[in-house]
Amino acid sequence: MANAKLSTIHETSNVYRPNVFPIRNDLQPHAMTFAEAANSYVQNGGCDRYLPRMLAYFEGRALASIFPFDVRKMAEDLYPTHKGSTRNRQAIAPARAVIMHAYERGWCNIIRIRRFKEDQVRYVKPASHVWLHTFIRQCERDGRLDHMAACVLFMSQTGARVSEAVALRWPQVDFTTRTALLLKTKTRTNSLRHLTDELMDRLMKLNAASSGHDRVFRITNRHSVNERIKAVCGRAGISYKSSHVCGRHAFATNAMDAGADIRTAMAAGDWKSSSIFLETYVHPRTNAGRLVADRFNGHQYTSDM
């Protein structure tokens, strides 16, 4: 009898069950496509930033015919030379969101999609105040590079990305409130940045000599910024640091060193994720252990309170 029960269990366990996670609405007028699910996802508040290429890839494809292998293959085909982190951010995460939205509406089964392996974060050394001072002084010695010095200072003191600095125009700079409004940033929202006194002085001089040029730093291509930074670094005899390293990396690290708390520094530079801010942009000092030990020296336990 026991053997018969075991045999029955073994046989039934091998039976194919198509709906392990049953669809909640079995009465669908037609097979929902990925495009229809994506459209509903966006209409209900979802982000469509990375969806256009995905929609073209899955054009006319029914949700029920898309499996985890198909999503990963889509990521590889759309981003063949990109890192795993890029594929996860621009392909896996949006596809997951659309399919999960469709599942919540009862249009498809839930599926599990594995993320791509991400490389370990390569830490860089941000631009220190000494590096910034040397760079700006070299721009002044070279002559006619005031706009380049102001651009690097702007990125390092506001946390602006190079694309945002290049796109900045004079109507977005308010000399009364000492602010600059970055339009449609990477997060697709406007971001207000507050300017230091030295930066304001440099911008006023650039504005007086702008001769009708609407771009604040007179640069139209973000790639040329790094080329000019590299050239100035070579003449100054200092290590080359890309616009991102002497910009957002320097801003985050120098703001924390200046005593700003995490939330304040994140808000000032428009970071949304504390994990990305701390793990990627904030760098510890090389003598971190000695600095902490010296702080503890302020408390001596051998004497009376």
C-alpha positions in Angstrom: 0.0 0.0 0.0 2.8 2.4 0.9 4.6 1.5 -2.3 1.5 2.3 -4.3 1.1 5.7 -2.7 4.8 6.5 -3.4 4.3 5.5 -7.0 1.2 7.7 -7.3 3.1 10.7 -5.8 6.0 10.1 -8.2 3.8 10.0 -11.2 1.8 13.1 -10.3 4.9 15.0 -9.6 6.0 14.6 -13.2 2.8 16.0 -14.6 3.3 19.3 -16.4 1.4 22.2 -14.8 1.3 25.2 -17.1 -0.1 27.6 -14.5 2.0 27.3 -11.3 1.2 31.0 -10.7 -2.4 31.2 -12.1 -3.5 34.2 -14.0 -6.1 36.0 -12.0 -8.2 37.0 -15.0 -8.8 34.1 -17.3 -11.2 36.0 -19.5 -8.9 38.1 -21.7 -10.3 39.5 -25.0 -6.9 38.8 -26.7 -3.4 37.9 -26.0 -1.7 41.0 -24.4 1.5 42.1 -26.0 4.5 43.6 -24.4 3.8 46.9 -26.0 0.3 47.1 -24.5 1.7 46.2 -21.1 4.4 48.8 -21.4 1.8 51.4 -22.4 -0.3 50.6 -19.3 2.8 50.7 -17.2 3.7 54.2 -18.3 0.1 55.5 -18.0 0.1 54.3 -14.4 3.3 56.2 -13.5 6.1 54.0 -14.8 9.2 55.4 -16.3 9.6 55.1 -20.1 13.2 56.2 -20.4 14.6 52.9 -21.6 11.4 51.4 -23.1 11.5 52.6 -26.8 14.4 50.3 -27.9 12.8 47.5 -25.9 9.4 48.0 -27.6 11.0 47.9 -31.0 12.8 44.6 -30.1 9.6 42.9 -28.8 7.3 44.5 -31.4 4.1 42.5 -31.7 5.3 39.9 -29.2 2.7 38.5 -26.8 3.6 38.6 -23.1 2.9 34.9 -22.7 5.7 34.1 -25.2 8.4 36.1 -23.4 10.5 34.0 -21.0 13.6 34.9 -18.9 15.9 33.8 -21.6 14.3 36.2 -24.1 14.7 39.1 -21.7 18.4 38.4 -21.1 18.9 37.9 -24.9 17.3 41.2 -25.5 19.7 42.9 -23.1 22.7 41.3 -24.8 21.4 42.3 -28.3 20.6 45.9 -27.4 23.7 46.5 -25.4 26.3 44.1 -26.8 29.5 45.9 -25.6 28.1 47.3 -22.3 28.8 46.2 -18.8 26.5 44.0 -16.7 25.5 47.0 -14.6 24.3 48.9 -17.8 22.4 45.9 -19.0 20.7 45.5 -15.6 19.8 49.2 -15.4 18.7 49.8 -19.0 17.2 46.4 -19.9 16.6 43.9 -17.1 15.1 46.4 -14.6 12.6 48.1 -17.1 11.5 44.7 -18.5 11.0 43.4 -15.0 8.9 46.4 -14.1 6.7 46.0 -17.2 6.1 42.3 -16.7 5.5 42.7 -13.0 2.9 45.4 -13.8 1.2 43.1 -16.3 1.2 40.3 -13.7 -0.4 42.6 -11.1 -3.1 43.4 -13.7 -3.7 39.7 -14.3 -2.4 39.7 -17.9 0.5 37.2 -17.5 2.3 34.8 -15.2 5.1 36.1 -13.0 8.6 35.2 -14.2 12.0 35.4 -12.5 14.7 37.1 -14.5 18.3 36.8 -13.4 20.5 39.9 -13.4 23.8 40.1 -15.2 26.9 39.8 -13.0 28.3 43.3 -12.3 31.9 44.1 -12.1 33.3 45.2 -8.8 33.2 49.0 -8.4 36.6 50.5 -9.4 37.5 53.2 -7.0 39.0 56.4 -8.2 40.8 59.2 -6.4 38.6 62.3 -6.6 40.0 65.8 -7.2 41.3 67.3 -4.0 41.3 71.0 -3.2 45.0 71.0 -4.0 44.4 69.4 -7.4 41.6 72.0 -8.1 43.8 74.9 -7.1 46.6 73.7 -9.3 44.3 73.1 -12.3 42.6 76.5 -12.0 46.0 78.3 -11.6 47.2 76.6 -14.8 44.2 77.7 -16.7 44.9 81.3 -15.6 48.6 81.0 -16.7 47.6 79.6 -20.1 45.2 82.5 -20.7 41.8 82.5 -22.5 40.8 79.4 -20.4 38.6 81.2 -17.9 35.6 79.3 -19.1 37.4 76.0 -18.6 38.4 76.9 -15.1 34.9 78.0 -14.3 33.4 74.8 -15.8 35.5 72.5 -13.7 34.9 74.6 -10.6 31.2 74.5 -11.3 31.1 70.7 -11.6 33.2 70.2 -8.4 31.2 72.7 -6.3 27.7 71.8 -7.4 28.0 68.1 -8.3 26.8 68.8 -11.9 27.4 66.2 -14.6 29.5 67.3 -17.6 26.4 67.1 -19.8 24.5 69.4 -17.5 27.4 71.9 -17.3 27.7 72.1 -21.0 24.0 72.6 -21.5 23.8 75.4 -18.9 22.6 78.7 -20.4 22.6 82.2 -19.0 18.8 82.5 -18.4 19.2 79.5 -16.0 21.7 81.4 -13.9 20.2 83.7 -11.2 22.8 86.2 -10.0 20.5 87.5 -7.3 19.8 84.2 -5.5 23.2 82.8 -6.6 21.7 79.7 -8.1 21.8 77.7 -11.3 18.9 75.7 -12.6 19.9 72.5 -14.4 17.1 71.5 -16.9 16.1 67.9 -17.5 19.0 66.2 -15.7 19.8 62.5 -16.0 16.8 61.9 -13.7 14.7 63.8 -16.2 13.8 66.5 -13.6 15.1 70.1 -13.1 17.6 70.5 -10.3 18.5 73.7 -8.5 22.2 74.2 -7.5 23.6 76.8 -5.2 26.8 78.6 -6.2 29.8 79.7 -4.1 31.0 83.3 -4.0 34.1 82.6 -6.0 32.1 80.7 -8.6 29.7 83.7 -8.9 32.6 86.1 -9.5 33.9 83.9 -12.3 30.4 83.6 -13.9 29.9 87.3 -13.7 33.2 87.9 -15.6 32.2 85.2 -18.2 28.8 86.8 -18.6 30.3 90.3 -19.2 32.5 88.8 -21.9 29.9 86.4 -23.4 29.3 88.6 -26.5 25.8 87.2 -26.9 26.9 83.5 -26.5 24.0 81.8 -24.7 26.0 78.9 -23.3 27.6 79.7 -20.0 30.9 77.8 -20.6 31.0 78.3 -24.4 31.3 74.5 -24.9 29.0 72.5 -27.1 30.4 69.0 -26.9 30.8 67.3 -23.5 33.6 65.1 -24.9 35.8 68.1 -25.6 35.6 69.0 -21.9 37.7 65.9 -21.0 40.1 66.6 -23.8 40.8 70.1 -22.5 41.0 68.9 -18.9 43.6 66.3 -20.1 45.6 69.0 -21.9 45.7 71.4 -18.9 46.7 68.5 -16.6 49.6 67.7 -18.8 50.9 71.3 -18.7 50.3 71.6 -15.0 52.1 68.3 -14.3 49.2 66.8 -12.3 47.3 63.5 -12.8 44.5 63.5 -15.3 41.0 63.3 -13.8 37.9 63.0 -15.9 35.1 65.5 -15.7 33.1 62.9 -13.6 36.0 62.4 -11.1 36.7 66.1 -10.7 33.0 66.8 -10.7 30.5 64.5 -8.8 33.2 62.4 -7.1 35.0 65.5 -5.9 31.8 67.1 -4.8 30.6 64.1 -2.7 33.9 63.5 -1.0 34.8 67.2 -0.3 31.3 67.9 1.0 31.5 65.0 3.4 35.0 66.1 4.5 33.7 69.6 5.0 31.3 68.2 7.6 28.0 67.9 5.6 25.9 65.0 6.7 24.9 62.3 4.2 21.4 63.5 3.5 22.4 67.1 3.0 25.2 66.2 0.6 22.9 64.0 -1.4 20.3 66.7 -1.6 22.8 69.3 -2.7 24.1 67.1 -5.5 20.7 65.6 -6.4 21.5 62.0 -5.5 18.5 59.7 -5.1 20.2 56.5 -3.8 22.2 56.6 -0.6 23.9 53.2 -1.5 25.2 54.6 -4.8 26.2 57.9 -3.1 28.2 56.1 -0.4 29.6 53.1 -2.3 30.6 55.0 -5.5 31.1 58.7 -4.9 32.2 59.1 -1.3 35.9 58.1 -0.9 37.7 57.6 2.5 40.9 59.4 3.2 44.1 57.4 2.8 44.9 58.0 6.5 41.4 57.3 7.7 42.5 55.1 10.7 44.9 57.8 12.0 42.2 60.5 11.7 39.7 58.5 13.7 42.3 57.6 16.3 43.2 61.3 16.7 39.5 62.1 17.2 39.4 59.5 20.0 42.5 61.1 21.6 40.1 63.8 22.8 38.7 61.4 25.4 41.2 60.4 28.1 40.0 57.8 30.6 42.9 57.9 33.0 41.9 61.2 34.5 38.8 62.4 36.3 35.7 63.5 34.3 
